[in-house]
Amino acid sequence: MLRSNPVLECQFLRSVLFSKDWPEISGKEFVFWGKSNVGKSSLLNALMQKKGFAKVSKTPGRTQSINFYQAQKGIRYVDLPGYGYACVPKNLQNIWHQHVVDYLLTRSNLCVVFLLIDSRRDVHFQDLQVIDFLQRSFVPVKCIYTKIDRIISAQRKILSLKESKTDCFEVSATTREGVLELRSYILNHSFQKTSL
């Protein structure tokens, strides 16, 4: 009898902001965050092997809540609203920020925050601010360079030097390059009791 692929059994749990509406604590949560339109939803679809599961849009600010996905038993993916430019009012961005920070600082089963950075762009000062905030708050953070299929090999060499002090992944949601390695990393660390 063939065993089902646990990756294909992923489920959308809920899209919420307020802590009272978050799913109950269960397993480990892996968070995906970054500037608006950096490719979070596309990467999540690639990881879960579910085309169109996480809504993708060319309009910055499409993700307006904290989205929880059950990737497989013991593993959840959490998609946070992007920071930086978004086609939404500033006061709404401030509301997002308040609840995102609340989640990051209080969620006891948060395992690691993956900070997504567009490989075609320079690291933005907001990315550096976020990394500093997470490190000072003792929240584990790893960088992911997205859209690497759109840059040349010489640029990739520069990418590998940028985060020499921090583990870094390079992925393409389009070609799936680096996705298997990222999924394996998540699986290998999902049941560890210590922080990454």
GROMACS elastic network, one bead per residue, 0.5 to 0.9 nm:
[ bonds ]
;  ai    aj funct       b0    kb
    3     6     6  0.88526   500
    4     7     6  0.87591   500
    4     8     6  0.78795   500
    4     9     6  0.81284   500
    5     8     6  0.55314   500
    5     9     6  0.69845   500
    6     9     6  0.51954   500
    6    10     6  0.73503   500
    6    71     6  0.78899   500
    6    72     6  0.55873   500
    6    73     6  0.76993   500
    7    10     6  0.60742   500
    7    47     6  0.80580   500
    7    48     6  0.58149   500
    7    49     6  0.71259   500
    7    71     6  0.62783   500
    7    72     6  0.59972   500
    8    11     6  0.88722   500
    8    48     6  0.65561   500
    8    49     6  0.65075   500
    8    50     6  0.74390   500
    8    71     6  0.81225   500
    8    72     6  0.81751   500
    9    48     6  0.85347   500
    9    70     6  0.84233   500
    9    71     6  0.71258   500
    9    72     6  0.64245   500
   10    48     6  0.66164   500
   10    49     6  0.89173   500
   10    50     6  0.84266   500
   10    69     6  0.69512   500
   10    70     6  0.53091   500
   10    72     6  0.56384   500
   10    73     6  0.88280   500
   10    76     6  0.89272   500
   11    68     6  0.88419   500
   11    69     6  0.56856   500
   11    70     6  0.50434   500
   11    71     6  0.65579   500
   11    72     6  0.81773   500
   12    15     6  0.85139   500
   12    53     6  0.80674   500
   12    54     6  0.85612   500
   12    67     6  0.79994   500
   12    68     6  0.64008   500
   12    70     6  0.62710   500
   12    71     6  0.85052   500
   13    23     6  0.76466   500
   13    67     6  0.76423   500
   13    68     6  0.53573   500
   13    69     6  0.52991   500
   13    70     6  0.65088   500
   14    21     6  0.86483   500
   14    22     6  0.79086   500
   14    23     6  0.76967   500
   14    66     6  0.81575   500
   14    67     6  0.59406   500
   14    68     6  0.55118   500
   14    69     6  0.74205   500
   15    21     6  0.88669   500
   15    22     6  0.85275   500
   15    64     6  0.86428   500
   15    65     6  0.56679   500
   15    66     6  0.55408   500
   15    68     6  0.64071   500
   16    19     6  0.82055   500
   16    21     6  0.62518   500
   16    22     6  0.66865   500
   16    64     6  0.87502   500
   16    65     6  0.52456   500
   16    66     6  0.52858   500
   16    67     6  0.65634   500
   16    68     6  0.83663   500
   17    20     6  0.86147   500
   17    21     6  0.71770   500
   17    22     6  0.75555   500
   17    64     6  0.85540   500
   17    65     6  0.53831   500
   17    66     6  0.55747   500
   17    67     6  0.85841   500
   17    95     6  0.88398   500
   17    96     6  0.73948   500
   17    99     6  0.60708   500
   17   100     6  0.77738   500
   17   103     6  0.89502   500
   18    21     6  0.55804   500
   18    22     6  0.69110   500
   18    66     6  0.88728   500
   18    99     6  0.65222   500
   18   103     6  0.89694   500
   19    22     6  0.52318   500
   19    23     6  0.87706   500
   19    99     6  0.76122   500
   19   102     6  0.78677   500
   19   103     6  0.72814   500
   20    23     6  0.85263   500
   21    24     6  0.87606   500
   22    25     6  0.85835   500
   22    66     6  0.85849   500
   22    68     6  0.83123   500
   23    26     6  0.81928   500
   23    68     6  0.78561   500
   25    28     6  0.84087   500
   25   107     6  0.82503   500
   25   108     6  0.77059   500
   25   109     6  0.65701   500
   26    29     6  0.83173   500
   26    74     6  0.68414   500
   26    75     6  0.83591   500
   26    76     6  0.85150   500
   26   109     6  0.72336   500
   27    73     6  0.75825   500
   27    75     6  0.57347   500
   27    76     6  0.72664   500
   27   109     6  0.67524   500
   27   190     6  0.78262   500
   27   191     6  0.79477   500
   28    74     6  0.60117   500
   28    75     6  0.52414   500
   28    76     6  0.61807   500
   28    77     6  0.86727   500
   28   108     6  0.89809   500
   28   109     6  0.51662   500
   28   110     6  0.60120   500
   28   111     6  0.57231   500
   28   112     6  0.88897   500
   28   190     6  0.59191   500
   28   191     6  0.74263   500
   29    68     6  0.88252   500
   29    74     6  0.84514   500
   29    75     6  0.60659   500
   29    77     6  0.57213   500
   29    78     6  0.65995   500
   29   107     6  0.89378   500
   29   109     6  0.59789   500
   29   111     6  0.55304   500
   29   112     6  0.73797   500
   29   113     6  0.88729   500
   29   190     6  0.82351   500
   30    75     6  0.75084   500
   30    76     6  0.61380   500
   30    78     6  0.60320   500
   30    79     6  0.88143   500
   30   109     6  0.89773   500
   30   110     6  0.63639   500
   30   111     6  0.56448   500
   30   112     6  0.53633   500
   30   113     6  0.61430   500
   30   114     6  0.73362   500
   30   186     6  0.77491   500
   30   190     6  0.85498   500
   31    76     6  0.84413   500
   31    77     6  0.58960   500
   31    79     6  0.61454   500
   31    80     6  0.72438   500
   31   110     6  0.74564   500
   31   111     6  0.78736   500
   31   112     6  0.62507   500
   31   114     6  0.58050   500
   31   115     6  0.82687   500
   32    40     6  0.64769   500
   32    41     6  0.89134   500
   32    44     6  0.83620   500
   32    77     6  0.73939   500
   32    78     6  0.60632   500
   32    79     6  0.51363   500
   32    80     6  0.62697   500
   32   112     6  0.88395   500
   32   113     6  0.60376   500
   32   115     6  0.62049   500
   32   116     6  0.70286   500
   33    36     6  0.88937   500
   33    38     6  0.88897   500
   33    40     6  0.69946   500
   33    78     6  0.86249   500
   33    79     6  0.66024   500
   33    80     6  0.54520   500
   33    81     6  0.71561   500
   33    82     6  0.62715   500
   33    83     6  0.81724   500
   33   113     6  0.70580   500
   33   114     6  0.62417   500
   33   115     6  0.50877   500
   33   116     6  0.60144   500
   34    37     6  0.82625   500
   34    38     6  0.64294   500
   34    39     6  0.85395   500
   34    40     6  0.74758   500
   34    80     6  0.81082   500
   34    81     6  0.80962   500
   34    82     6  0.53466   500
   34    83     6  0.63123   500
   34    84     6  0.85785   500
   34   114     6  0.82979   500
   34   115     6  0.54156   500
   34   117     6  0.65001   500
   34   118     6  0.89689   500
   34   127     6  0.72865   500
   34   130     6  0.87734   500
   35    38     6  0.57291   500
   35    39     6  0.89429   500
   35    60     6  0.87862   500
   35    81     6  0.85494   500
   35    84     6  0.54920   500
   35    85     6  0.75151   500
   35    86     6  0.89391   500
   35   115     6  0.88736   500
   35   116     6  0.75469   500
   35   117     6  0.74299   500
   35   118     6  0.86410   500
   35   124     6  0.88319   500
   35   126     6  0.80830   500
   35   127     6  0.75802   500
   36    39     6  0.81380   500
   36    40     6  0.86313   500
   36    59     6  0.85976   500
   36    60     6  0.50897   500
   36    61     6  0.57774   500
   36    62     6  0.82277   500
   36    63     6  0.85133   500
   36    81     6  0.75187   500
   36    83     6  0.56007   500
   36    84     6  0.61264   500
   36    85     6  0.62739   500
   36    86     6  0.62318   500
   37    40     6  0.74167   500
   37    41     6  0.88185   500
   37    56     6  0.89643   500
   37    57     6  0.77691   500
   37    58     6  0.67484   500
   37    59     6  0.71308   500
   37    60     6  0.50638   500
   37    61     6  0.72301   500
   37    62     6  0.82623   500
   37    82     6  0.73346   500
   37    85     6  0.89232   500
   37    86     6  0.84814   500
   37   118     6  0.88660   500
   38    41     6  0.87514   500
   38    60     6  0.87801   500
   38    82     6  0.81465   500
   38   116     6  0.66114   500
   38   117     6  0.63632   500
   38   118     6  0.55590   500
   38   146     6  0.72534   500
   38   147     6  0.85566   500
   39    42     6  0.52890   500
   39    43     6  0.61673   500
   39    44     6  0.86555   500
   39    56     6  0.81712   500
   39   116     6  0.76371   500
   39   117     6  0.85845   500
   39   118     6  0.77389   500
   39   146     6  0.67751   500
   39   147     6  0.76836   500
   39   173     6  0.80346   500
   40    43     6  0.52739   500
   40    44     6  0.62194   500
   40    45     6  0.87312   500
   40    54     6  0.88467   500
   40    56     6  0.85152   500
   40    79     6  0.71773   500
   40    80     6  0.86879   500
   40    82     6  0.85615   500
   40   116     6  0.71005   500
   40   146     6  0.86656   500
   41    44     6  0.50644   500
   41    45     6  0.62278   500
   41    46     6  0.86718   500
   41    52     6  0.86280   500
   41    53     6  0.84180   500
   41    54     6  0.52535   500
   41    55     6  0.62557   500
   41    56     6  0.56098   500
   41    57     6  0.85098   500
   41    63     6  0.84759   500
   41    79     6  0.75291   500
   42    45     6  0.51808   500
   42    46     6  0.63375   500
   42    47     6  0.87488   500
   42    51     6  0.84168   500
   42    52     6  0.81268   500
   42    54     6  0.72398   500
   42    55     6  0.80650   500
   42    56     6  0.62953   500
   42   173     6  0.58482   500
   42   174     6  0.81657   500
   43    46     6  0.50103   500
   43    47     6  0.61394   500
   43    48     6  0.85943   500
   43   146     6  0.81236   500
   43   171     6  0.81845   500
   43   172     6  0.75515   500
   43   173     6  0.50911   500
   43   174     6  0.86643   500
   43   176     6  0.87778   500
   43   179     6  0.79986   500
   44    47     6  0.50351   500
   44    48     6  0.60845   500
   44    49     6  0.82370   500
   44    50     6  0.84133   500
   44    53     6  0.82819   500
   44    54     6  0.67213   500
   44    77     6  0.78876   500
   44    79     6  0.81948   500
   44   173     6  0.83762   500
   45    48     6  0.52053   500
   45    49     6  0.56752   500
   45    50     6  0.51075   500
   45    51     6  0.55279   500
   45    52     6  0.65230   500
   45    53     6  0.59546   500
   45    54     6  0.59596   500
   45    55     6  0.86934   500
   45   173     6  0.79104   500
   46    50     6  0.67148   500
   46    51     6  0.72080   500
   46   172     6  0.87998   500
   46   173     6  0.56364   500
   46   174     6  0.80891   500
   46   176     6  0.68124   500
   46   179     6  0.70465   500
   47    50     6  0.79525   500
   47    71     6  0.86560   500
   47   173     6  0.83863   500
   47   176     6  0.87109   500
   47   179     6  0.63100   500
   47   180     6  0.77275   500
   47   182     6  0.81810   500
   47   183     6  0.65217   500
   48    51     6  0.83632   500
   48    53     6  0.83256   500
   48    71     6  0.65194   500
   49    53     6  0.86982   500
   50    53     6  0.53336   500
   50    54     6  0.81188   500
   51    54     6  0.78661   500
   52    55     6  0.57831   500
   52    56     6  0.69753   500
   53    56     6  0.86720   500
   54    67     6  0.88374   500
   54    79     6  0.88934   500
   55    62     6  0.79937   500
   55    63     6  0.80652   500
   56    59     6  0.88183   500
   56    62     6  0.76419   500
   56    63     6  0.87605   500
   57    60     6  0.73637   500
   57    61     6  0.86268   500
   57    62     6  0.62900   500
   57    63     6  0.89270   500
   58    62     6  0.82471   500
   59    62     6  0.62491   500
   59    86     6  0.77137   500
   59    87     6  0.71063   500
   60    63     6  0.82955   500
   60    82     6  0.80327   500
   60    85     6  0.68851   500
   60    87     6  0.59054   500
   60    88     6  0.85662   500
   61    64     6  0.64411   500
   61    81     6  0.69825   500
   61    82     6  0.64393   500
   61    83     6  0.82526   500
   61    85     6  0.76903   500
   61    87     6  0.58690   500
   61    88     6  0.67165   500
   61    93     6  0.89560   500
   62    81     6  0.79272   500
   62    82     6  0.85544   500
   62    86     6  0.81702   500
   62    87     6  0.84105   500
   63    66     6  0.77721   500
   63    67     6  0.80791   500
   63    79     6  0.78780   500
   63    80     6  0.71693   500
   63    82     6  0.70056   500
   64    67     6  0.87336   500
   64    80     6  0.79983   500
   64    81     6  0.53775   500
   64    82     6  0.82180   500
   64    92     6  0.87994   500
   64    93     6  0.86184   500
   64    96     6  0.72561   500
   65    79     6  0.82436   500
   65    80     6  0.67805   500
   65    81     6  0.60146   500
   65    96     6  0.72028   500
   65   100     6  0.89395   500
   66    78     6  0.68210   500
   66    79     6  0.58613   500
   66    81     6  0.65136   500
   66    96     6  0.86122   500
   66    99     6  0.86033   500
   66   100     6  0.75489   500
   66   103     6  0.89972   500
   67    77     6  0.81709   500
   67    78     6  0.55874   500
   67    80     6  0.66152   500
   67    81     6  0.85724   500
   68    76     6  0.68811   500
   68    77     6  0.60217   500
   68    79     6  0.66157   500
   69    72     6  0.89032   500
   69    75     6  0.86905   500
   69    76     6  0.54865   500
   69    77     6  0.50945   500
   69    78     6  0.63003   500
   69    79     6  0.82274   500
   70    73     6  0.73545   500
   70    74     6  0.81540   500
   70    75     6  0.63152   500
   70    77     6  0.64644   500
   70    78     6  0.88726   500
   71    74     6  0.81922   500
   71    75     6  0.55953   500
   71    76     6  0.52097   500
   71    77     6  0.63181   500
   72    75     6  0.53733   500
   72    76     6  0.70472   500
   73    76     6  0.81377   500
   74   190     6  0.72441   500
   74   191     6  0.77685   500
   75   186     6  0.83439   500
   75   187     6  0.79211   500
   75   190     6  0.65538   500
   75   191     6  0.88338   500
   79    82     6  0.88134   500
   80    83     6  0.89403   500
   80    96     6  0.87964   500
   80   100     6  0.70125   500
   81    93     6  0.87234   500
   81    96     6  0.68424   500
   81    97     6  0.83190   500
   81   100     6  0.78608   500
   82    85     6  0.83816   500
   82    86     6  0.79008   500
   82    96     6  0.89703   500
   83    86     6  0.75863   500
   83    93     6  0.78619   500
   83    96     6  0.88762   500
   83    97     6  0.79890   500
   83   126     6  0.81399   500
   84    93     6  0.88149   500
   84   126     6  0.73978   500
   85    88     6  0.86135   500
   86    89     6  0.81763   500
   86    90     6  0.87792   500
   86    93     6  0.81420   500
   88    91     6  0.84840   500
   88    92     6  0.67494   500
   88    93     6  0.70840   500
   89    92     6  0.54294   500
   89    93     6  0.65992   500
   89    94     6  0.89403   500
   90    93     6  0.50197   500
   90    94     6  0.62836   500
   90    95     6  0.87838   500
   91    94     6  0.50248   500
   91    95     6  0.64301   500
   91    96     6  0.88306   500
   92    95     6  0.50398   500
   92    96     6  0.63590   500
   92    97     6  0.86609   500
   93    96     6  0.50539   500
   93    97     6  0.61847   500
   93    98     6  0.87264   500
   94    98     6  0.62443   500
   94    99     6  0.88492   500
   95    98     6  0.52149   500
   95    99     6  0.65158   500
   95   100     6  0.85953   500
   96    99     6  0.54584   500
   96   100     6  0.59863   500
   96   101     6  0.85573   500
   97   100     6  0.51087   500
   97   101     6  0.60636   500
   97   102     6  0.84637   500
   98   101     6  0.54461   500
   98   102     6  0.62774   500
   98   103     6  0.88073   500
   99   103     6  0.61545   500
   99   104     6  0.86251   500
  100   103     6  0.50694   500
  100   104     6  0.61782   500
  100   105     6  0.86607   500
  101   104     6  0.50386   500
  101   105     6  0.60868   500
  101   106     6  0.84284   500
  102   105     6  0.54329   500
  102   106     6  0.60024   500
  102   107     6  0.79911   500
  103   106     6  0.54554   500
  103   107     6  0.54203   500
  103   110     6  0.88303   500
  104   107     6  0.60516   500
  104   108     6  0.89709   500
  104   110     6  0.75438   500
  104   113     6  0.86241   500
  104   134     6  0.83599   500
  104   137     6  0.89610   500
  104   139     6  0.75655   500
  105   108     6  0.83769   500
  105   134     6  0.89137   500
  105   137     6  0.73076   500
  105   138     6  0.89873   500
  105   139     6  0.77552   500
  106   110     6  0.86850   500
  107   110     6  0.56563   500
  108   111     6  0.84537   500
  110   113     6  0.78561   500
  110   139     6  0.83502   500
  110   140     6  0.88479   500
  111   139     6  0.82893   500
  111   140     6  0.71284   500
  111   189     6  0.83260   500
  111   190     6  0.74097   500
  111   195     6  0.67008   500
  111   196     6  0.73764   500
  112   139     6  0.69409   500
  112   141     6  0.55790   500
  112   142     6  0.72571   500
  112   195     6  0.78918   500
  112   196     6  0.70189   500
  113   134     6  0.84482   500
  113   139     6  0.73565   500
  113   140     6  0.61431   500
  113   142     6  0.63418   500
  113   143     6  0.84260   500
  114   140     6  0.86507   500
  114   141     6  0.58106   500
  114   143     6  0.56422   500
  114   144     6  0.64337   500
  115   127     6  0.79164   500
  115   130     6  0.84870   500
  115   131     6  0.79573   500
  115   141     6  0.68205   500
  115   142     6  0.60703   500
  115   144     6  0.59297   500
  115   145     6  0.84810   500
  116   127     6  0.87761   500
  116   142     6  0.86591   500
  116   143     6  0.59654   500
  116   145     6  0.58909   500
  116   146     6  0.65439   500
  117   120     6  0.86715   500
  117   121     6  0.78528   500
  117   122     6  0.85768   500
  117   123     6  0.69222   500
  117   124     6  0.85545   500
  117   127     6  0.77777   500
  117   143     6  0.71731   500
  117   144     6  0.60621   500
  117   146     6  0.60272   500
  117   147     6  0.89797   500
  118   121     6  0.56157   500
  118   122     6  0.79471   500
  118   123     6  0.80540   500
  118   144     6  0.84619   500
  118   145     6  0.57138   500
  118   146     6  0.50704   500
  118   147     6  0.64152   500
  118   148     6  0.82033   500
  119   122     6  0.74623   500
  119   123     6  0.84422   500
  119   144     6  0.87921   500
  119   145     6  0.51115   500
  119   146     6  0.55605   500
  119   147     6  0.61538   500
  119   148     6  0.59768   500
  119   150     6  0.82896   500
  119   151     6  0.74217   500
  119   155     6  0.85162   500
  119   156     6  0.82607   500
  119   159     6  0.74088   500
  119   170     6  0.82955   500
  120   145     6  0.88766   500
  120   146     6  0.84249   500
  120   147     6  0.74976   500
  120   148     6  0.76928   500
  120   150     6  0.73504   500
  120   151     6  0.65115   500
  120   155     6  0.84951   500
  121   124     6  0.80153   500
  123   126     6  0.83119   500
  123   127     6  0.64411   500
  123   128     6  0.74015   500
  123   162     6  0.87660   500
  124   127     6  0.52293   500
  124   128     6  0.66911   500
  124   129     6  0.88242   500
  125   128     6  0.50745   500
  125   129     6  0.62007   500
  125   130     6  0.86627   500
  126   130     6  0.61292   500
  126   131     6  0.86011   500
  127   130     6  0.51046   500
  127   131     6  0.62277   500
  127   132     6  0.86087   500
  128   131     6  0.50924   500
  128   132     6  0.61211   500
  128   133     6  0.85361   500
  129   132     6  0.51032   500
  129   133     6  0.60762   500
  129   134     6  0.86216   500
  130   133     6  0.50161   500
  130   134     6  0.61187   500
  130   135     6  0.85182   500
  131   134     6  0.52285   500
  131   135     6  0.60927   500
  131   136     6  0.85193   500
  131   141     6  0.71184   500
  131   142     6  0.88475   500
  131   143     6  0.89600   500
  132   135     6  0.51961   500
  132   136     6  0.60207   500
  132   137     6  0.84301   500
  133   136     6  0.52379   500
  133   137     6  0.60750   500
  133   138     6  0.86258   500
  133   139     6  0.85552   500
  134   138     6  0.61289   500
  134   140     6  0.70084   500
  134   141     6  0.68284   500
  135   139     6  0.57772   500
  135   140     6  0.68467   500
  135   141     6  0.72842   500
  136   139     6  0.76774   500
  137   140     6  0.88669   500
  138   141     6  0.89548   500
  139   195     6  0.86132   500
  140   195     6  0.68892   500
  140   196     6  0.61671   500
  141   166     6  0.85131   500
  141   167     6  0.87709   500
  141   196     6  0.83570   500
  142   166     6  0.67605   500
  142   167     6  0.58555   500
  142   168     6  0.61088   500
  142   169     6  0.79281   500
  143   163     6  0.78473   500
  143   166     6  0.74129   500
  143   167     6  0.67206   500
  143   169     6  0.63162   500
  143   170     6  0.86254   500
  144   167     6  0.88213   500
  144   168     6  0.56687   500
  144   170     6  0.57016   500
  144   171     6  0.70623   500
  145   148     6  0.69550   500
  145   159     6  0.79783   500
  145   168     6  0.74227   500
  145   169     6  0.61099   500
  145   171     6  0.62020   500
  145   172     6  0.84666   500
  146   149     6  0.84791   500
  146   169     6  0.84932   500
  146   170     6  0.61822   500
  146   171     6  0.51476   500
  146   172     6  0.57219   500
  146   173     6  0.76192   500
  147   150     6  0.58068   500
  147   151     6  0.77510   500
  147   170     6  0.82031   500
  147   171     6  0.64074   500
  147   173     6  0.68723   500
  147   174     6  0.76499   500
  148   151     6  0.55512   500
  148   152     6  0.82010   500
  148   156     6  0.76522   500
  148   170     6  0.65546   500
  148   171     6  0.59466   500
  148   172     6  0.54241   500
  148   173     6  0.89031   500
  148   177     6  0.82582   500
  149   152     6  0.78917   500
  149   171     6  0.80477   500
  149   172     6  0.58600   500
  149   173     6  0.87550   500
  149   174     6  0.75474   500
  149   175     6  0.69975   500
  149   177     6  0.80436   500
  150   172     6  0.86182   500
  151   154     6  0.82837   500
  151   155     6  0.62918   500
  151   156     6  0.71348   500
  152   155     6  0.54639   500
  152   156     6  0.66021   500
  153   157     6  0.65787   500
  154   157     6  0.53517   500
  154   158     6  0.68355   500
  155   158     6  0.51799   500
  155   159     6  0.64123   500
  155   160     6  0.89832   500
  156   160     6  0.64648   500
  156   161     6  0.89744   500
  156   170     6  0.87094   500
  157   160     6  0.53086   500
  157   161     6  0.68452   500
  158   161     6  0.53027   500
  158   162     6  0.65182   500
  159   162     6  0.52490   500
  159   163     6  0.73963   500
  159   170     6  0.85618   500
  160   163     6  0.65164   500
  160   164     6  0.68862   500
  160   168     6  0.77210   500
  160   170     6  0.87915   500
  161   164     6  0.52817   500
  161   165     6  0.89550   500
  162   165     6  0.84143   500
  162   166     6  0.89010   500
  163   166     6  0.51304   500
  163   167     6  0.69282   500
  163   168     6  0.64836   500
  164   167     6  0.73623   500
  164   168     6  0.82122   500
  169   178     6  0.71884   500
  169   181     6  0.84058   500
  169   182     6  0.71390   500
  170   177     6  0.78372   500
  170   178     6  0.59297   500
  170   179     6  0.85138   500
  170   182     6  0.88445   500
  171   174     6  0.89300   500
  171   175     6  0.85235   500
  171   176     6  0.69346   500
  171   177     6  0.53541   500
  171   179     6  0.59628   500
  171   182     6  0.82358   500
  172   175     6  0.55355   500
  172   176     6  0.52460   500
  172   177     6  0.51825   500
  172   178     6  0.66828   500
  172   179     6  0.72092   500
  173   176     6  0.50130   500
  173   177     6  0.72655   500
  173   178     6  0.86624   500
  173   179     6  0.73517   500
  174   177     6  0.79756   500
  175   178     6  0.88940   500
  175   179     6  0.89988   500
  176   179     6  0.53495   500
  176   180     6  0.76156   500
  177   180     6  0.75110   500
  177   181     6  0.85513   500
  178   181     6  0.52918   500
  178   182     6  0.62621   500
  178   183     6  0.87163   500
  179   182     6  0.51103   500
  179   183     6  0.61185   500
  179   184     6  0.85503   500
  180   183     6  0.50537   500
  180   184     6  0.60713   500
  180   185     6  0.85362   500
  181   184     6  0.50962   500
  181   185     6  0.61495   500
  181   186     6  0.87085   500
  182   185     6  0.50338   500
  182   186     6  0.63004   500
  182   187     6  0.86720   500
  183   186     6  0.51376   500
  183   187     6  0.62014   500
  183   188     6  0.86136   500
  184   187     6  0.50306   500
  184   188     6  0.60259   500
  184   189     6  0.85863   500
  185   188     6  0.51808   500
  185   189     6  0.62654   500
  185   190     6  0.84821   500
  186   189     6  0.53035   500
  186   190     6  0.58013   500
  187   190     6  0.52563   500
  187   191     6  0.78133   500
  188   191     6  0.72446   500
  188   192     6  0.79636   500
  189   192     6  0.54087   500
  189   193     6  0.88095   500
  189   195     6  0.88661   500
  189   196     6  0.74420   500
  190   193     6  0.85931   500
  192   195     6  0.74461   500
  192   196     6  0.83232   500
